[in-house]
Amino acid sequence: MAVVSGGTTLIDNGALDPAVPSGDLILISTQTASASASISFTSGIDSTYDSYVFKLINIHPATDNTDFFFNLSTDSGSNYNVTKTTTFFNASHNESDTSTNLNYSSGSDLAQSTSDQRLFGLGADADQNASGELQLFNPSSPTFVKHFIFRGNDCDPGNFSIDRFVAGYGNTNSPVNAIIFRFAGGVNIDDGIIKMYGVG
């Protein structure tokens, strides 16, 4: 065996020692939208993993100029109303190369609110969609708040590429065991895939 920088152990053939955690993503569930009111995961979020990753792929709304949100639950999805404090900023650039921007979005953050947290603002042209990744940390902790980090990109109604950065925490010491993704105002998710992974 050999030890490399940081103390990682390699077995003789150069492979990682199987006793060392590798941080692999373990696929737990996949949901595909088709004119769906929402996508929710009400099982599989538990103490098995220290963090969970949700990959949002080609999310497309049924209605133009609508926002996409998420929220958390501590009662397996009976209510999505976890109190949250969050931050939100984005960088943008339009297709005609006439406008760029980097700004904090004070209208999209939350301060001790149970409201849904905004992730995207989307257009509904045939080719417009959004993709991104949300990571939820230690949702089963009976002690600590539940941190999350989101990074994604969308094509908005004005044909801007908008790089979204959202982070915050669910201010609860109850275990979080469900999550919901949905558009504002009951707009359907016309198309899209969301995959849930545990971080091994």
ROSEMAR-355811 format. One record per residue (C-alpha): residue in three letters; residue number from 1; z, y, x. Coordinates in nm, 3 decimals. Layout:
# residues N
+--------+-----+---------+---------+---------+
| residu | num |      c3 |      c2 |      c1 |
+--------+-----+---------+---------+---------+
|    ALA | NUM |       Z |       Y |       X |
...
+--------+-----+---------+---------+---------+
END
This chain:
# residues 200
+--------+-----+---------+---------+---------+
| residu | num |      c3 |      c2 |      c1 |
+--------+-----+---------+---------+---------+
|    MET |   1 |   0.000 |   0.000 |   0.000 |
|    ALA |   2 |  -0.045 |   0.363 |   0.099 |
|    VAL |   3 |   0.112 |   0.689 |  -0.015 |
|    VAL |   4 |  -0.109 |   0.995 |  -0.057 |
|    SER |   5 |  -0.026 |   1.362 |  -0.109 |
|    GLY |   6 |   0.246 |   1.413 |  -0.370 |
|    GLY |   7 |   0.382 |   1.062 |  -0.327 |
|    THR |   8 |   0.118 |   0.878 |  -0.534 |
|    THR |   9 |   0.106 |   0.510 |  -0.441 |
|    LEU |  10 |  -0.223 |   0.327 |  -0.386 |
|    ILE |  11 |  -0.255 |  -0.049 |  -0.366 |
|    ASP |  12 |  -0.451 |  -0.201 |  -0.076 |
|    ASN |  13 |  -0.797 |  -0.174 |  -0.235 |
|    GLY |  14 |  -0.752 |   0.201 |  -0.292 |
|    ALA |  15 |  -0.681 |   0.175 |  -0.665 |
|    LEU |  16 |  -0.389 |   0.354 |  -0.825 |
|    ASP |  17 |  -0.073 |   0.144 |  -0.843 |
|    PRO |  18 |  -0.060 |   0.022 |  -1.207 |
|    ALA |  19 |   0.308 |   0.116 |  -1.223 |
|    VAL |  20 |   0.218 |   0.485 |  -1.182 |
|    PRO |  21 |   0.153 |   0.673 |  -1.510 |
|    SER |  22 |  -0.211 |   0.787 |  -1.504 |
|    GLY |  23 |  -0.219 |   1.031 |  -1.798 |
|    ASP |  24 |  -0.499 |   0.847 |  -1.977 |
|    LEU |  25 |  -0.599 |   0.957 |  -2.325 |
|    ILE |  26 |  -0.542 |   0.675 |  -2.574 |
|    LEU |  27 |  -0.751 |   0.714 |  -2.889 |
|    ILE |  28 |  -0.530 |   0.673 |  -3.196 |
|    SER |  29 |  -0.745 |   0.794 |  -3.484 |
|    THR |  30 |  -1.084 |   0.947 |  -3.565 |
|    GLN |  31 |  -1.165 |   1.138 |  -3.883 |
|    THR |  32 |  -1.509 |   1.260 |  -3.986 |
|    ALA |  33 |  -1.550 |   1.540 |  -4.239 |
|    SER |  34 |  -1.816 |   1.545 |  -4.508 |
|    ALA |  35 |  -1.756 |   1.823 |  -4.759 |
|    SER |  36 |  -1.383 |   1.766 |  -4.699 |
|    ALA |  37 |  -1.111 |   2.006 |  -4.813 |
|    SER |  38 |  -0.910 |   1.931 |  -4.497 |
|    ILE |  39 |  -0.846 |   1.679 |  -4.222 |
|    SER |  40 |  -0.488 |   1.566 |  -4.175 |
|    PHE |  41 |  -0.313 |   1.314 |  -3.953 |
|    THR |  42 |   0.000 |   1.184 |  -4.128 |
|    SER |  43 |   0.071 |   0.881 |  -3.912 |
|    GLY |  44 |   0.066 |   0.803 |  -3.542 |
|    ILE |  45 |   0.247 |   1.121 |  -3.430 |
|    ASP |  46 |   0.581 |   0.983 |  -3.312 |
|    SER |  47 |   0.787 |   0.917 |  -2.999 |
|    THR |  48 |   0.528 |   0.678 |  -2.851 |
|    TYR |  49 |   0.373 |   0.960 |  -2.644 |
|    ASP |  50 |   0.513 |   1.279 |  -2.495 |
|    SER |  51 |   0.207 |   1.477 |  -2.604 |
|    TYR |  52 |  -0.091 |   1.444 |  -2.837 |
|    VAL |  53 |  -0.443 |   1.584 |  -2.798 |
|    PHE |  54 |  -0.672 |   1.669 |  -3.090 |
|    LYS |  55 |  -1.041 |   1.705 |  -3.003 |
|    LEU |  56 |  -1.236 |   1.912 |  -3.258 |
|    ILE |  57 |  -1.609 |   1.839 |  -3.241 |
|    ASN |  58 |  -1.885 |   2.038 |  -3.416 |
|    ILE |  59 |  -1.667 |   2.180 |  -3.695 |
|    HIS |  60 |  -1.901 |   2.339 |  -3.951 |
|    PRO |  61 |  -1.798 |   2.528 |  -4.269 |
|    ALA |  62 |  -1.958 |   2.510 |  -4.612 |
|    THR |  63 |  -1.936 |   2.891 |  -4.643 |
|    ASP |  64 |  -2.037 |   3.165 |  -4.398 |
|    ASN |  65 |  -1.784 |   3.389 |  -4.225 |
|    THR |  66 |  -1.469 |   3.182 |  -4.270 |
|    ASP |  67 |  -1.168 |   3.105 |  -4.051 |
|    PHE |  68 |  -1.037 |   2.764 |  -3.943 |
|    PHE |  69 |  -0.663 |   2.696 |  -3.922 |
|    PHE |  70 |  -0.401 |   2.432 |  -3.852 |
|    ASN |  71 |  -0.039 |   2.374 |  -3.950 |
|    LEU |  72 |   0.241 |   2.127 |  -3.879 |
|    SER |  73 |   0.471 |   1.914 |  -4.092 |
|    THR |  74 |   0.815 |   1.757 |  -4.042 |
|    ASP |  75 |   0.799 |   1.547 |  -4.361 |
|    SER |  76 |   0.487 |   1.335 |  -4.301 |
|    GLY |  77 |   0.255 |   1.583 |  -4.469 |
|    SER |  78 |   0.440 |   1.658 |  -4.792 |
|    ASN |  79 |   0.460 |   2.019 |  -4.671 |
|    TYR |  80 |   0.281 |   2.200 |  -4.390 |
|    ASN |  81 |   0.518 |   2.489 |  -4.330 |
|    VAL |  82 |   0.671 |   2.472 |  -3.982 |
|    THR |  83 |   0.786 |   2.814 |  -3.860 |
|    LYS |  84 |   0.569 |   2.927 |  -3.568 |
|    THR |  85 |   0.552 |   3.204 |  -3.308 |
|    THR |  86 |   0.213 |   3.227 |  -3.137 |
|    THR |  87 |  -0.029 |   3.429 |  -2.923 |
|    PHE |  88 |  -0.406 |   3.468 |  -2.961 |
|    PHE |  89 |  -0.673 |   3.623 |  -2.739 |
|    ASN |  90 |  -1.045 |   3.571 |  -2.693 |
|    ALA |  91 |  -1.348 |   3.654 |  -2.481 |
|    SER |  92 |  -1.685 |   3.711 |  -2.648 |
|    HIS |  93 |  -2.053 |   3.760 |  -2.564 |
|    ASN |  94 |  -2.346 |   3.789 |  -2.806 |
|    GLU |  95 |  -2.687 |   3.621 |  -2.795 |
|    SER |  96 |  -2.874 |   3.950 |  -2.743 |
|    ASP |  97 |  -2.663 |   4.029 |  -2.434 |
|    THR |  98 |  -2.566 |   4.371 |  -2.573 |
|    SER |  99 |  -2.193 |   4.322 |  -2.626 |
|    THR | 100 |  -1.904 |   4.163 |  -2.442 |
|    ASN | 101 |  -1.532 |   4.184 |  -2.508 |
|    LEU | 102 |  -1.193 |   4.051 |  -2.398 |
|    ASN | 103 |  -0.906 |   4.126 |  -2.634 |
|    TYR | 104 |  -0.573 |   4.023 |  -2.773 |
|    SER | 105 |  -0.600 |   3.958 |  -3.148 |
|    SER | 106 |  -0.279 |   4.086 |  -3.305 |
|    GLY | 107 |  -0.407 |   3.997 |  -3.652 |
|    SER | 108 |  -0.432 |   3.629 |  -3.558 |
|    ASP | 109 |  -0.091 |   3.569 |  -3.404 |
|    LEU | 110 |   0.226 |   3.469 |  -3.590 |
|    ALA | 111 |   0.588 |   3.581 |  -3.553 |
|    GLN | 112 |   0.833 |   3.337 |  -3.712 |
|    SER | 113 |   0.584 |   3.255 |  -3.985 |
|    THR | 114 |   0.520 |   2.935 |  -4.180 |
|    SER | 115 |   0.155 |   3.037 |  -4.239 |
|    ASP | 116 |  -0.137 |   2.837 |  -4.102 |
|    GLN | 117 |  -0.238 |   2.932 |  -3.747 |
|    ARG | 118 |  -0.596 |   3.058 |  -3.705 |
|    LEU | 119 |  -0.811 |   2.884 |  -3.443 |
|    PHE | 120 |  -1.175 |   2.987 |  -3.510 |
|    GLY | 121 |  -1.393 |   3.230 |  -3.704 |
|    LEU | 122 |  -1.722 |   3.068 |  -3.797 |
|    GLY | 123 |  -2.070 |   3.124 |  -3.928 |
|    ALA | 124 |  -2.241 |   2.867 |  -4.150 |
|    ASP | 125 |  -2.599 |   2.879 |  -4.018 |
|    ALA | 126 |  -2.741 |   2.530 |  -3.979 |
|    ASP | 127 |  -2.672 |   2.527 |  -3.604 |
|    GLN | 128 |  -2.340 |   2.716 |  -3.600 |
|    ASN | 129 |  -2.023 |   2.522 |  -3.532 |
|    ALA | 130 |  -1.704 |   2.519 |  -3.328 |
|    SER | 131 |  -1.545 |   2.275 |  -3.085 |
|    GLY | 132 |  -1.217 |   2.273 |  -2.899 |
|    GLU | 133 |  -0.899 |   2.094 |  -2.801 |
|    LEU | 134 |  -0.542 |   2.134 |  -2.918 |
|    GLN | 135 |  -0.250 |   1.975 |  -2.731 |
|    LEU | 136 |   0.090 |   1.931 |  -2.899 |
|    PHE | 137 |   0.383 |   1.865 |  -2.667 |
|    ASN | 138 |   0.682 |   1.639 |  -2.735 |
|    PRO | 139 |   0.657 |   1.656 |  -3.115 |
|    SER | 140 |   0.937 |   1.403 |  -3.166 |
|    SER | 141 |   1.203 |   1.596 |  -2.977 |
|    PRO | 142 |   1.525 |   1.633 |  -3.180 |
|    THR | 143 |   1.629 |   1.924 |  -2.956 |
|    PHE | 144 |   1.344 |   2.149 |  -2.847 |
|    VAL | 145 |   1.077 |   2.367 |  -3.009 |
|    LYS | 146 |   0.728 |   2.211 |  -3.028 |
|    HIS | 147 |   0.483 |   2.384 |  -2.793 |
|    PHE | 148 |   0.107 |   2.374 |  -2.839 |
|    ILE | 149 |  -0.195 |   2.506 |  -2.648 |
|    PHE | 150 |  -0.547 |   2.545 |  -2.794 |
|    ARG | 151 |  -0.876 |   2.626 |  -2.622 |
|    GLY | 152 |  -1.204 |   2.633 |  -2.809 |
|    ASN | 153 |  -1.540 |   2.800 |  -2.855 |
|    ASP | 154 |  -1.725 |   2.897 |  -3.171 |
|    CYS | 155 |  -2.050 |   3.059 |  -3.280 |
|    ASP | 156 |  -1.942 |   3.332 |  -3.522 |
|    PRO | 157 |  -2.146 |   3.499 |  -3.802 |
|    GLY | 158 |  -2.268 |   3.769 |  -3.561 |
|    ASN | 159 |  -2.407 |   3.509 |  -3.319 |
|    PHE | 160 |  -2.134 |   3.564 |  -3.063 |
|    SER | 161 |  -2.004 |   3.289 |  -2.838 |
|    ILE | 162 |  -1.627 |   3.336 |  -2.865 |
|    ASP | 163 |  -1.390 |   3.162 |  -2.628 |
|    ARG | 164 |  -1.053 |   3.127 |  -2.808 |
|    PHE | 165 |  -0.713 |   3.094 |  -2.641 |
|    VAL | 166 |  -0.422 |   3.019 |  -2.875 |
|    ALA | 167 |  -0.071 |   2.904 |  -2.784 |
|    GLY | 168 |   0.275 |   2.902 |  -2.930 |
|    TYR | 169 |   0.550 |   2.682 |  -3.062 |
|    GLY | 170 |   0.677 |   2.534 |  -3.383 |
|    ASN | 171 |   1.030 |   2.671 |  -3.401 |
|    THR | 172 |   1.201 |   2.356 |  -3.526 |
|    ASN | 173 |   1.421 |   2.091 |  -3.371 |
|    SER | 174 |   1.310 |   1.842 |  -3.637 |
|    PRO | 175 |   1.043 |   1.595 |  -3.525 |
|    VAL | 176 |   0.688 |   1.703 |  -3.612 |
|    ASN | 177 |   0.503 |   1.401 |  -3.756 |
|    ALA | 178 |   0.188 |   1.535 |  -3.924 |
|    ILE | 179 |  -0.081 |   1.800 |  -3.871 |
|    ILE | 180 |  -0.351 |   1.949 |  -4.095 |
|    PHE | 181 |  -0.677 |   2.130 |  -4.014 |
|    ARG | 182 |  -0.854 |   2.336 |  -4.284 |
|    PHE | 183 |  -1.060 |   2.645 |  -4.358 |
|    ALA | 184 |  -0.921 |   2.952 |  -4.532 |
|    GLY | 185 |  -0.950 |   2.989 |  -4.906 |
|    GLY | 186 |  -1.021 |   2.625 |  -4.978 |
|    VAL | 187 |  -1.363 |   2.631 |  -4.809 |
|    ASN | 188 |  -1.476 |   2.276 |  -4.734 |
|    ILE | 189 |  -1.529 |   2.134 |  -4.388 |
|    ASP | 190 |  -1.898 |   2.060 |  -4.434 |
|    ASP | 191 |  -1.923 |   1.852 |  -4.116 |
|    GLY | 192 |  -1.724 |   1.774 |  -3.804 |
|    ILE | 193 |  -1.512 |   1.517 |  -3.623 |
|    ILE | 194 |  -1.149 |   1.536 |  -3.514 |
|    LYS | 195 |  -1.007 |   1.273 |  -3.279 |
|    MET | 196 |  -0.635 |   1.226 |  -3.210 |
|    TYR | 197 |  -0.524 |   1.090 |  -2.872 |
|    GLY | 198 |  -0.188 |   1.007 |  -2.722 |
|    VAL | 199 |  -0.140 |   1.104 |  -2.358 |
|    GLY | 200 |  -0.031 |   0.786 |  -2.178 |
+--------+-----+---------+---------+---------+
END
